[in-house]
């Protein structure tokens, strides 16, 4: 699943674009930023990095907080596995002095079921919950497959907070 907020289309503007959330591509929201204003181009690259990284982090943090809020409000969640698997991370390999990238998403090694919650699924086998609150699937088939609805926490967080994240980045630039 990938969503890119990309300001590389030009140093004079910040834009955002959403790609389809596709399971097993990327597991989170990618926040990217380059300096948007002409005065930033006149600054040294080291000084740009000091301004740019905290600004892009401010936008990533807005999205991170919203995703954490939405996963904590899931009515059926007892173990909190999905909530605990949400992370934000600075991509050092992709970042430079004039380009910073933060990724906000789900750690798939902790919550392998993230896309089932995000997109919904059709249950074909009998399931049960053990005493620890974990769900298990048996080999016994259901008489009628059951549609389990999606609970979109990533896509809805992005749609709800992308404007606020943009404003947070711009506000941090101006500090």
Kinemage of the C-alpha trace (Angstrom):
@kinemage 1
@onewidth
@group {chain A} dominant
@subgroup {mainchain}
@vectorlist {calphas} color= white
{ca unk a 1} P 0.000 0.000 0.000
{ca unk a 2} L 1.558 3.272 -0.949
{ca unk a 3} L 0.637 6.880 -0.688
{ca unk a 4} L 3.148 9.478 -1.680
{ca unk a 5} L 3.121 13.090 -0.731
{ca unk a 6} L 5.636 14.325 -3.214
{ca unk a 7} L 6.994 17.836 -3.560
{ca unk a 8} L 9.650 16.971 -6.141
{ca unk a 9} L 7.624 18.325 -9.051
{ca unk a 10} L 9.268 21.677 -8.479
{ca unk a 11} L 10.970 23.547 -5.712
{ca unk a 12} L 8.309 26.250 -5.693
{ca unk a 13} L 5.320 24.244 -4.538
{ca unk a 14} L 4.303 21.395 -2.284
{ca unk a 15} L 1.824 18.960 -3.718
{ca unk a 16} L 0.403 15.665 -2.675
{ca unk a 17} L -0.861 12.734 -4.658
{ca unk a 18} L -2.457 9.515 -3.558
{ca unk a 19} L -1.751 6.232 -5.233
{ca unk a 20} L -4.010 3.252 -4.726
{ca unk a 21} L -3.372 1.349 -1.537
{ca unk a 22} L -2.219 -2.034 -2.815
{ca unk a 23} L -1.383 -4.843 -0.382
{ca unk a 24} L 2.235 -6.047 -0.319
{ca unk a 25} L 3.670 -3.071 -2.197
{ca unk a 26} L 4.471 -0.650 0.607
{ca unk a 27} L 2.888 -0.799 3.971
{ca unk a 28} L 2.356 2.806 4.866
{ca unk a 29} L 2.183 6.422 3.902
{ca unk a 30} L 5.293 8.016 2.519
{ca unk a 31} L 5.856 11.682 3.298
{ca unk a 32} L 8.381 13.312 1.027
{ca unk a 33} L 9.425 16.911 0.944
{ca unk a 34} L 11.757 19.288 -0.834
{ca unk a 35} L 12.163 22.992 -0.103
{ca unk a 36} L 9.152 24.767 -1.651
{ca unk a 37} L 10.150 28.406 -1.572
{ca unk a 38} L 12.732 30.300 -3.562
{ca unk a 39} L 14.477 31.610 -0.459
{ca unk a 40} L 15.214 28.016 0.532
{ca unk a 41} L 17.157 27.592 -2.707
{ca unk a 42} L 19.527 30.367 -1.640
{ca unk a 43} L 20.346 28.692 1.671
{ca unk a 44} L 23.197 26.264 2.124
{ca unk a 45} L 22.281 22.609 1.762
{ca unk a 46} L 23.268 21.897 5.374
{ca unk a 47} L 20.938 24.639 6.589
{ca unk a 48} L 18.181 23.323 4.296
{ca unk a 49} L 18.447 19.915 5.983
{ca unk a 50} L 18.066 21.534 9.411
{ca unk a 51} L 14.831 23.180 8.257
{ca unk a 52} L 13.466 20.507 5.942
{ca unk a 53} L 13.666 17.380 8.111
{ca unk a 54} L 11.655 18.798 11.047
{ca unk a 55} L 9.108 20.274 8.635
{ca unk a 56} L 8.502 16.968 6.848
{ca unk a 57} L 8.396 15.214 10.241
{ca unk a 58} L 5.642 17.607 11.365
{ca unk a 59} L 3.459 16.442 8.474
{ca unk a 60} L 4.300 12.780 9.070
{ca unk a 61} L 3.446 13.125 12.753
{ca unk a 62} L -0.044 14.469 11.949
{ca unk a 63} L -0.771 11.371 9.847
{ca unk a 64} L 0.822 9.029 12.407
{ca unk a 65} L -1.315 10.431 15.230
{ca unk a 66} L -4.493 10.070 13.158
{ca unk a 67} L -3.740 6.443 12.252
{ca unk a 68} L -2.987 5.623 15.897
{ca unk a 69} L -6.265 7.267 16.909
{ca unk a 70} L -8.288 5.304 14.349
{ca unk a 71} L -6.694 1.965 15.244
{ca unk a 72} L -7.283 2.532 18.968
{ca unk a 73} L -10.988 3.102 18.294
{ca unk a 74} L -11.596 -0.262 16.597
{ca unk a 75} L -14.496 -1.749 18.554
{ca unk a 76} L -13.547 -5.420 18.140
{ca unk a 77} L -9.837 -5.031 18.935
{ca unk a 78} L -8.911 -6.623 22.246
{ca unk a 79} L -5.188 -7.270 21.845
{ca unk a 80} L -4.169 -3.989 20.191
{ca unk a 81} L -1.816 -5.766 17.784
{ca unk a 82} L -2.612 -3.486 14.850
{ca unk a 83} L -2.451 -0.338 16.983
{ca unk a 84} L 0.956 -1.359 18.351
{ca unk a 85} L 2.262 -2.082 14.838
{ca unk a 86} L 1.841 1.521 13.601
{ca unk a 87} L 5.185 3.302 13.183
{ca unk a 88} L 6.834 6.381 11.704
{ca unk a 89} L 10.361 6.223 10.366
{ca unk a 90} L 12.857 8.530 8.676
{ca unk a 91} L 14.206 6.953 5.482
{ca unk a 92} L 17.907 7.817 5.717
{ca unk a 93} L 18.769 5.987 2.491
{ca unk a 94} L 16.306 8.019 0.392
{ca unk a 95} L 16.879 11.345 2.173
{ca unk a 96} L 19.457 13.967 1.270
{ca unk a 97} L 20.149 17.497 2.488
{ca unk a 98} L 17.586 18.853 0.020
{ca unk a 99} L 15.108 15.950 0.107
{ca unk a 100} L 13.650 14.267 3.196
{ca unk a 101} L 11.373 11.239 3.445
{ca unk a 102} L 9.335 9.871 6.353
{ca unk a 103} L 7.276 6.701 6.179
{ca unk a 104} L 4.206 6.176 8.354
{ca unk a 105} L 2.608 2.762 8.253
{ca unk a 106} L 2.076 -0.712 9.613
{ca unk a 107} L 4.881 -3.051 10.635
{ca unk a 108} L 3.742 -6.150 8.756
{ca unk a 109} L 5.839 -8.496 10.864
{ca unk a 110} L 3.788 -7.433 13.904
{ca unk a 111} L 0.371 -7.207 12.190
{ca unk a 112} L 0.193 -9.484 9.173
{ca unk a 113} L -3.563 -8.983 9.042
{ca unk a 114} L -3.407 -5.216 8.366
{ca unk a 115} L -4.812 -5.437 4.838
{ca unk a 116} L -7.725 -7.644 5.924
{ca unk a 117} L -8.847 -4.853 8.221
{ca unk a 118} L -8.157 -2.100 5.666
{ca unk a 119} L -9.904 -3.782 2.717
{ca unk a 120} L -12.247 -6.371 4.221
{ca unk a 121} L -12.450 -9.982 3.074
{ca unk a 122} L -14.703 -12.982 2.563
{ca unk a 123} L -14.525 -15.543 5.351
{ca unk a 124} L -15.048 -19.110 4.160
{ca unk a 125} L -13.985 -21.104 7.243
{ca unk a 126} L -15.211 -21.342 10.816
{ca unk a 127} L -13.240 -19.177 13.263
{ca unk a 128} L -12.987 -19.104 17.040
{ca unk a 129} L -11.412 -16.937 19.713
{ca unk a 130} L -9.150 -18.500 22.339
{ca unk a 131} L -8.923 -17.438 25.987
{ca unk a 132} L -6.062 -15.017 25.185
{ca unk a 133} L -8.243 -13.115 22.710
{ca unk a 134} L -6.517 -14.453 19.580
{ca unk a 135} L -8.567 -15.603 16.604
{ca unk a 136} L -7.977 -18.928 14.873
{ca unk a 137} L -9.352 -20.431 11.674
{ca unk a 138} L -10.397 -24.070 11.486
{ca unk a 139} L -10.450 -26.313 8.423
{ca unk a 140} L -14.252 -26.570 8.618
{ca unk a 141} L -16.040 -24.618 5.859
{ca unk a 142} L -18.937 -22.278 6.541
{ca unk a 143} L -22.258 -23.177 4.893
{ca unk a 144} L -22.375 -19.691 3.363
{ca unk a 145} L -19.290 -17.466 2.921
{ca unk a 146} L -19.464 -14.346 5.051
{ca unk a 147} L -18.422 -10.879 3.860
{ca unk a 148} L -16.330 -9.124 6.508
{ca unk a 149} L -16.514 -5.363 5.872
{ca unk a 150} L -13.456 -3.134 5.581
{ca unk a 151} L -12.457 -0.779 8.362
{ca unk a 152} L -10.339 1.712 6.468
{ca unk a 153} L -7.914 3.307 8.892
{ca unk a 154} L -5.023 4.181 6.514
{ca unk a 155} L -6.963 5.564 3.572
{ca unk a 156} L -9.417 7.450 5.760
{ca unk a 157} L -6.609 8.895 7.896
{ca unk a 158} L -4.875 10.169 4.788
{ca unk a 159} L -8.047 11.727 3.384
{ca unk a 160} L -8.969 13.302 6.716
{ca unk a 161} L -5.585 14.747 7.644
{ca unk a 162} L -3.589 15.435 4.473
{ca unk a 163} L -4.625 19.096 4.486
{ca unk a 164} L -3.643 19.476 8.126
{ca unk a 165} L -0.331 17.718 7.429
{ca unk a 166} L 0.380 20.161 4.592
{ca unk a 167} L -0.360 23.093 6.890
{ca unk a 168} L 1.915 21.601 9.579
{ca unk a 169} L 4.790 21.346 7.092
{ca unk a 170} L 4.303 24.920 5.911
{ca unk a 171} L 3.993 26.210 9.482
{ca unk a 172} L 7.194 24.429 10.510
{ca unk a 173} L 9.019 25.922 7.508
{ca unk a 174} L 8.002 29.396 8.596
{ca unk a 175} L 9.179 29.031 12.220
